Amino acid sequence: MRILVIKMSAIGDVILATSLIPALKNKYPDSHLAWFAEPRVVELLEGNPLLDEIIVWNRKEWTRLFKSLRWIHLSREMLGLRKKLKNARFDLVLDAQCLLKSSFWAWVSGAPRRVGFKSKERSQIFMTESFTRYYEYEMISAESRQLANHIGISSDSMPMSIHLSNRVRNEAREKVAKNKIIGKYAAICPFTTRPQKHWFENYWQELVPELIAKHRLSLLVMGGPDNREAASRFESFADKVVSLAGQTSLIEGAAIIEGAEFVIGVDTGMTHLGSAMKTPTVGIWGSTRPYLKGETAQTVILYDHLECSPCHRRPTCNGAFTCMQEITPKRILHAVDQALGTENQ
C-alpha cells in the first residue's frame, strides 16, 4: 500500500493533521507513507520515523516564476512534480486540505482511490470519494479523525506526531540559556494572523505577573519575525519575561514548548504545538473553535458558546470581540491549574 496525505499549510493545520501519521501506520504498518506540503512546514515533518517521504510543492517559487514570465522554467517545475507524483504510484490519497488546488494534486497523482471532504470550491470533482465535513466535532484534530473514520480507522486515539531530534532539543536549550532563562519556564503564544483571534494586551499585562508570581518561573513569549515589536512590549509587563519572537525555527519552537511547564495561547500553530508535545496547554478561542477537547485532560480550552461565535473571518460585533472580552485573566489562572492537575491543591 502506497499512501499520500495532502496537507500543504497552514502551520497549525499541519500540526493537527500529523495525527494521521500514526493512525495510518498502525492500520497499514508495511505501507509507504508520503506527505505533500509547502516548504514552510517541512521542518515539522522531517525526521519523523513513521513518514517515508515528503513531496514538496514550492508554490511561492512557482508564483515568482509566473510573475517574472519564466515560462520554460515554470513548465519544467510543473512537469517534474507531475512526474514525481505519477511515478510514486500511490494507491490512496487523503486530501486533508480540502481546497481545489489540493484536490487537483490528488487527481494528478493518478491514485485509484482519492478521499476528501466536499467543499465550496468543488474540490470533490477530483475525488473518487467525498463526504460532508462535520464542523461541530469537538475533539482535537477533528478533520483528521473524520478522514480516518471514513477509511475504516478508529479515531479513539490519534495523537499528533512531531519528531524532535537530539540536535534540535540541544539547539533549543542553547537559545533558552542564551536568553538567561534559568530553571522552570512557561510559554505564551499571543499572536496570530487575525485580530479577532487575539486576546487583549491589557489582559496579558494583568495575567503575566500573576503567572510568574504564582508558579515561580520565567515566561517566554513565542512568535514569528513579524511579532517582534509587539512581543517586546510584553517584556515590560514583569521581570522574568523574555521574548523569543523571530528567534526560533518552527521545530526549535516545538522543542522549547516541549520543555515548558505549561503553554497559554490563542488559536495559532504554537499553541497547538503545546498539545502535540504533551505539554499542559490552555487555548483561548473566540472567533474560531478548532477543537474543544484535547487527547488528554492536559489540554484545557476556554471558549464561550455565544450566539455570534464562531464568526471566523466575519465578525459581527464591530470590534468589541465580546467572545474574548469575557475570558478573563482569572479564568485563565484557573484553567492553568486544571491543565496542571493542581486545581484542588
C-alpha positions as CSV (number, residue, x, y, z in Angstrom):
1,M,0.0,0.0,0.0
2,R,1.3,3.4,-1.0
3,I,-0.4,6.3,0.7
4,L,-0.2,10.1,0.2
5,V,-1.5,12.7,2.7
6,I,-2.0,16.2,1.2
7,K,-1.8,19.0,3.8
8,M,0.2,21.8,2.5
9,S,-0.4,24.6,5.0
10,A,-1.1,26.4,7.4
11,I,1.2,25.7,10.3
12,G,-1.4,24.9,12.9
13,D,-3.5,22.8,10.4
14,V,-0.4,20.7,9.5
15,I,0.4,20.2,13.2
16,L,-3.2,18.9,13.8
17,A,-3.1,16.7,10.7
18,T,0.0,14.9,11.8
19,S,-2.3,12.7,13.9
20,L,-3.0,10.9,10.6
21,I,0.6,9.6,10.5
22,P,0.5,7.1,13.4
23,A,-3.1,6.3,12.6
24,L,-2.3,5.2,9.0
25,K,0.9,3.4,10.1
26,N,-1.0,1.5,12.7
27,K,-3.6,0.4,10.1
28,Y,-1.1,-0.2,7.3
29,P,2.3,-1.0,9.0
30,D,4.0,-2.0,5.8
31,S,2.8,0.9,3.8
32,H,4.9,3.6,2.1
33,L,3.5,6.8,3.7
34,A,4.2,10.2,2.0
35,W,3.2,13.8,2.7
36,F,2.6,16.6,0.2
37,A,3.5,20.0,1.7
38,E,4.8,23.5,1.0
39,P,8.3,24.4,2.2
40,R,7.5,26.4,5.3
41,V,6.0,23.4,7.1
42,V,8.5,20.7,6.0
43,E,10.6,21.0,9.2
44,L,7.6,19.9,11.2
45,L,7.6,16.6,9.2
46,E,11.2,15.9,8.7
47,G,12.8,13.1,10.7
48,N,9.5,11.5,11.6
49,P,10.3,7.8,11.7
50,L,6.8,6.9,10.6
51,L,6.9,9.1,7.5
52,D,8.7,7.6,4.5
53,E,8.7,10.6,2.1
54,I,7.9,14.3,1.9
55,I,7.0,15.7,-1.5
56,V,7.4,19.5,-1.6
57,W,5.4,21.9,-3.7
58,N,7.3,25.2,-3.8
59,R,4.2,27.3,-4.6
60,K,5.7,30.7,-3.9
61,E,8.6,29.9,-6.2
62,W,6.1,28.9,-8.9
63,T,4.3,32.2,-8.4
64,R,7.6,34.1,-8.7
65,L,8.4,32.3,-12.0
66,F,5.0,33.0,-13.3
67,K,5.2,36.7,-12.5
68,S,8.6,37.0,-14.0
69,L,7.4,35.3,-17.2
70,R,9.9,32.5,-16.9
71,W,7.6,30.1,-18.6
72,I,10.1,27.4,-19.6
73,H,11.5,27.1,-16.1
74,L,8.0,27.0,-14.7
75,S,6.9,24.3,-17.1
76,R,9.9,22.2,-16.1
77,E,9.0,22.5,-12.5
78,M,5.3,21.6,-13.1
79,L,6.2,18.6,-15.3
80,G,8.8,17.5,-12.8
81,L,6.3,17.5,-9.9
82,R,3.6,15.8,-12.0
83,K,6.1,13.0,-13.0
84,K,7.1,12.5,-9.3
85,L,3.5,12.1,-8.2
86,K,2.7,9.8,-11.1
87,N,5.8,7.6,-10.7
88,A,5.1,7.1,-7.0
89,R,2.0,5.1,-8.0
90,F,0.0,5.9,-4.9
91,D,-2.9,3.6,-4.0
92,L,-4.6,6.0,-1.7
93,V,-4.6,9.8,-1.4
94,L,-6.2,11.6,1.5
95,D,-6.8,15.3,0.8
96,A,-6.7,16.8,4.3
97,Q,-6.5,20.4,2.8
98,C,-9.9,20.3,1.1
99,L,-9.2,23.0,-1.5
100,L,-9.4,22.9,-5.2
101,K,-5.6,23.2,-5.6
102,S,-5.0,20.3,-3.1
103,S,-7.6,18.0,-4.7
104,F,-6.1,18.8,-8.1
105,W,-2.7,17.4,-7.0
106,A,-4.5,14.3,-5.7
107,W,-6.0,13.8,-9.2
108,V,-2.6,14.4,-10.8
109,S,-1.2,11.6,-8.8
110,G,-3.4,9.2,-10.6
111,A,-4.2,7.2,-7.4
112,P,-7.3,5.0,-7.9
113,R,-8.7,6.0,-4.5
114,R,-8.8,9.7,-3.6
115,V,-10.7,10.7,-0.5
116,G,-11.6,14.1,0.8
117,F,-14.3,16.4,2.1
118,K,-16.9,18.2,0.0
119,S,-16.1,21.9,-0.2
120,K,-17.4,25.2,-1.5
121,E,-14.6,25.2,-4.0
122,R,-16.0,22.0,-5.5
123,S,-12.8,20.1,-4.7
124,Q,-14.8,16.9,-4.8
125,I,-14.7,16.9,-8.6
126,F,-11.2,15.5,-8.4
127,M,-12.1,12.9,-5.7
128,T,-13.3,9.3,-6.1
129,E,-14.9,9.6,-2.6
130,S,-16.1,12.7,-0.9
131,F,-18.3,13.3,2.1
132,T,-19.6,16.2,4.2
133,R,-17.4,17.6,6.9
134,Y,-19.0,17.7,10.4
135,Y,-18.0,21.1,11.8
136,E,-19.3,20.5,15.4
137,Y,-16.9,17.7,16.1
138,E,-15.3,18.6,19.4
139,M,-12.1,16.5,19.6
140,I,-8.7,17.9,18.6
141,S,-7.6,17.1,15.0
142,A,-11.3,16.8,14.2
143,E,-10.9,16.7,10.4
144,S,-8.2,14.1,10.5
145,R,-10.4,11.9,12.7
146,Q,-13.2,12.2,10.3
147,L,-11.0,11.2,7.4
148,A,-9.6,8.3,9.4
149,N,-13.1,7.1,10.3
150,H,-14.2,7.2,6.6
151,I,-11.5,4.8,5.6
152,G,-12.1,2.5,8.5
153,I,-9.6,3.6,11.1
154,S,-10.6,4.1,14.7
155,S,-10.1,7.7,15.9
156,D,-10.3,6.8,19.6
157,S,-6.7,7.7,20.0
158,M,-5.0,9.8,17.3
159,P,-2.1,11.7,18.9
160,M,-0.2,14.3,16.8
161,S,3.2,13.2,15.6
162,I,6.0,15.8,15.7
163,H,9.5,14.3,15.9
164,L,12.3,16.1,17.7
165,S,16.0,15.1,17.2
166,N,18.6,15.5,20.0
167,R,20.2,18.2,17.8
168,V,17.0,20.3,17.8
169,R,16.5,19.8,21.5
170,N,20.1,20.9,22.2
171,E,19.8,24.0,20.0
172,A,16.5,24.9,21.7
173,R,18.2,24.6,25.1
174,E,21.0,26.8,23.9
175,K,18.6,29.5,22.8
176,V,16.8,29.4,26.1
177,A,20.2,29.6,28.0
178,K,21.4,32.4,25.7
179,N,18.4,34.5,26.9
180,K,19.5,33.9,30.5
181,I,16.5,31.7,31.4
182,I,17.4,29.6,34.3
183,G,15.1,26.9,35.8
184,K,11.4,26.5,35.0
185,Y,9.7,28.4,32.3
186,A,6.3,28.6,30.7
187,A,5.4,29.8,27.2
188,I,2.7,32.2,25.9
189,C,1.6,32.4,22.3
190,P,-0.4,35.6,22.0
191,F,0.0,36.2,18.2
192,T,-1.8,35.0,15.1
193,T,-2.9,36.3,11.7
194,R,-6.3,37.8,12.5
195,P,-7.1,40.5,15.1
196,Q,-10.4,38.8,16.1
197,K,-8.4,35.8,17.3
198,H,-6.2,37.9,19.7
199,W,-6.7,38.1,23.4
200,F,-6.4,41.7,24.7
201,E,-3.0,43.1,25.6
202,N,-4.2,44.7,28.8
203,Y,-5.4,41.2,29.9
204,W,-2.0,39.8,29.2
205,Q,-0.5,42.7,31.1
206,E,-2.6,41.7,34.1
207,L,-2.1,37.9,33.7
208,V,1.7,37.8,33.1
209,P,2.9,39.0,36.6
210,E,0.4,36.8,38.3
211,L,1.6,33.7,36.4
212,I,5.2,34.4,37.3
213,A,4.5,35.0,41.0
214,K,2.1,32.0,41.4
215,H,4.2,29.4,39.5
216,R,7.7,30.9,40.3
217,L,9.0,30.7,36.8
218,S,10.1,32.7,33.8
219,L,7.8,33.4,30.9
220,L,8.8,33.1,27.2
221,V,6.8,35.0,24.6
222,M,6.7,33.0,21.3
223,G,6.0,34.4,17.9
224,G,7.4,35.0,14.4
225,P,9.6,37.8,13.0
226,D,6.5,40.0,12.4
227,N,5.7,39.8,16.1
228,R,9.0,41.2,17.5
229,E,7.7,44.7,18.2
230,A,4.6,43.5,20.0
231,A,6.4,40.8,21.8
232,S,9.0,43.3,23.2
233,R,6.2,45.1,24.9
234,F,5.4,42.0,26.9
235,E,8.9,42.2,28.5
236,S,7.8,45.4,30.3
237,F,4.9,43.6,32.0
238,A,7.1,41.9,34.6
239,D,10.5,40.7,35.4
240,K,11.4,37.3,34.0
241,V,9.6,37.8,30.7
242,V,11.7,37.2,27.6
243,S,10.6,37.5,24.0
244,L,11.8,34.8,21.6
245,A,9.7,36.1,18.8
246,G,11.5,35.7,15.5
247,Q,14.4,33.9,17.2
248,T,13.5,30.3,16.6
249,S,12.5,28.0,13.8
250,L,9.2,26.1,13.9
251,I,10.9,22.9,15.1
252,E,13.0,24.7,17.7
253,G,9.8,26.3,18.9
254,A,8.4,22.8,19.3
255,A,11.4,21.8,21.4
256,I,11.1,24.9,23.6
257,I,7.4,24.3,24.1
258,E,8.1,20.6,25.0
259,G,10.3,21.8,27.8
260,A,7.8,24.3,29.2
261,E,5.8,23.8,32.4
262,F,2.7,24.9,30.5
263,V,1.6,26.9,27.4
264,I,-1.1,29.5,27.1
265,G,-2.1,30.8,23.7
266,V,-4.7,31.9,21.1
267,D,-5.7,29.8,18.1
268,T,-2.3,29.6,16.5
269,G,0.2,26.9,15.5
270,M,2.4,27.4,18.5
271,T,-0.5,26.8,20.9
272,H,-1.4,23.6,19.0
273,L,2.2,22.5,19.4
274,G,1.6,22.5,23.2
275,S,-0.9,19.8,22.9
276,A,1.3,18.0,20.3
277,M,4.3,18.0,22.6
278,K,2.1,16.8,25.5
279,T,2.7,20.0,27.5
280,P,-0.2,21.3,29.7
281,T,-1.9,23.7,27.4
282,V,-4.6,26.4,27.7
283,G,-6.2,27.5,24.5
284,I,-8.2,30.8,24.3
285,W,-10.7,30.5,21.5
286,G,-13.2,33.2,20.3
287,S,-14.0,33.8,16.7
288,T,-12.7,30.3,15.9
289,R,-13.0,27.0,17.6
290,P,-10.6,24.4,16.1
291,Y,-11.5,21.9,18.9
292,L,-12.9,21.9,22.4
293,K,-11.3,18.7,23.8
294,G,-7.7,17.5,23.7
295,E,-6.3,14.0,23.6
296,T,-5.8,14.3,27.4
297,A,-7.0,16.5,30.3
298,Q,-3.8,18.5,30.0
299,T,-5.3,20.5,27.2
300,V,-8.0,22.9,28.5
301,I,-9.9,25.1,26.1
302,L,-11.7,28.3,27.1
303,Y,-14.5,29.1,24.7
304,D,-17.9,30.7,25.3
305,H,-20.7,29.5,23.1
306,L,-22.0,33.0,22.3
307,E,-24.8,33.4,19.7
308,C,-22.4,35.0,17.3
309,S,-19.4,32.7,17.7
310,P,-17.6,31.2,16.0
311,C,-17.8,34.0,13.4
312,H,-14.4,33.1,11.7
313,R,-13.5,35.8,9.3
314,R,-16.7,37.8,9.5
315,P,-17.1,39.4,13.0
316,T,-20.5,41.0,13.7
317,C,-19.5,42.8,16.9
318,N,-18.0,45.9,15.4
319,G,-14.6,45.2,17.0
320,A,-15.9,44.6,20.5
321,F,-14.7,40.9,20.4
322,T,-17.0,40.0,23.3
323,C,-16.1,36.4,23.0
324,M,-12.5,37.3,24.0
325,Q,-13.5,40.0,26.5
326,E,-15.4,37.5,28.6
327,I,-12.4,35.2,29.0
328,T,-10.7,37.0,31.9
329,P,-7.2,36.6,33.4
330,K,-8.9,34.9,36.5
331,R,-10.4,32.2,34.3
332,I,-7.1,31.6,32.6
333,L,-5.3,31.2,36.0
334,H,-7.9,28.6,36.9
335,A,-7.5,26.8,33.5
336,V,-3.8,26.6,34.1
337,D,-4.4,24.8,37.4
338,Q,-6.8,22.4,35.5
339,A,-4.2,21.7,32.9
340,L,-1.5,21.0,35.5
341,G,-3.9,18.9,37.6
342,T,-3.5,21.2,40.6
343,E,-6.9,22.9,40.8
344,N,-7.8,21.2,44.1
345,Q,-4.5,21.7,45.8
